[in-house]
Amino acid sequence: MIGHVGLSVPDLAAAKAYYDELIGVLGLEEFFGAPDQQAYRRTDGKPGTYLFLYAATEPGDHVQGRAGFQHLAFDVRGRRAVRNAHDVATRLGSTVLHPPQPFPQYHEHYYAAFSPRSARLRP
């Protein structure tokens, strides 16, 4: 099991504002915050991966496809939660690559929405 994932973001305040709006539908809550980092954990007290956001210390944009970070996926409880997360992310300005739908090529119950810039790795 992965203990936590840490992401460097160009604007920590903007990333925090984004995730603070989204965490409830993802089943997360704030773990702690500091001037240079923000952390989230599961709301149900069960083991799970924590998400840490760090203020980037080097300038530059993330480019998907280069070596390094590829994407971030969240497990949520059911299709309604996928649709709710999609609605919140869309309201917050995320671009939608795929709206909520089944993806049977992954497995028969896979239902997801894909948003390429939701991790807030670019301004």
N, C-alpha and C positions, 0 to 999 in steps of 0.2 A: 504494500500500500504506500502511496506517495503521501508524505506528511504535509507538505505545502508546495505551492507553486509561487514563485516570485516573478513579477513582471516590472520592468522599468518603463515608466511612462513619461512623456515629455512635459505633461502638465498634471501634477498630482491633484491639485484642487479640482480640475475638470474631471479627471478620472474618478475621484471620490464622489463628486456630485452625481455622476452617471451611475456608478454602482450603488450609491445610497438609494437611488430611485428603483433600482432593479433587484436588489438583494432579497426583498421580501418574497417576490414570486419565484426566486431561485432556491428558496429554502435556506438562505444564509442570513447572518446577522453580523453586525460590527463586532469584531474581537477587540481591537484597540486601534488607536490612531496616534500619530506623532507628526511633527512638522515634516519629516522626510519619508514617512511610510504610513500605510493604511492596511489593515488586515480584516478579513472576514472569515467566519466559520459557520458550520451547520447550526441550524436553530434547534434541532431535536436532541442535542447532546450526544449523538452517536459519533463514532469515529468517522473521519472523513478528511479530505484534503482541504487545508486552509488556503485561502488566496491572499497573497501579499502584493501590494502595489508600492513601488519605490519611486521616488523622484529620480529621473535619469540624471546622471552626472556628466554625460557626454552628449553633445548635440547630434542630431541626425534622425532620420526617419527609419522606422522598421519597414522592410520590404519583404512581403510574403513571397516565398519561393527561394529566397537565399538560405544558406545554411543557418540554422538556429530555430527560433520559435516558428511553429507552423500554424496551430490554432488552439483555441481553448473551448472545451465543451463542458456543459453542466448537465448533470442528471437531475431531473425534476420528477415530481409525482404526477404523472399522467398527462394526457393530451391537453387538458384545460390549462395546466401550468405552462406548457409549451406555447400555447396561443397567448396566454397572459404575458409571458416574457417577451414574445414577439411584439405584442401591442405596446408594451412599455418601451422596448428598445426602438421601435419605429417612432413613437412619440418623442423620444430623446434624440432623434436624428440619425439613427443607424440606417445604413443602406441594407436592403434585403437582397440576398443572393437567391435564397429559396424560402418562400413562405412556409408556414407549418403544413407538413404533409408526411405521408408514409414514405420510407426509404427501404423497401423490401430487399434491395441489393445488399444491405448491411445485415439485417435479420428481419424476420416476419413481424416483429412488434416495434421496429425502430420508427419513431415519429419525431420529427425535428423541424427546426427552422434554422437557416444559416444566414449569418450577418458578418461579412468579411472584416468590418472595422470595429466590432463591438468591444474588443479588448482594450480599446483606447490607447493603442501603441503609437498612433499618429495623431497629431493635433487636428 
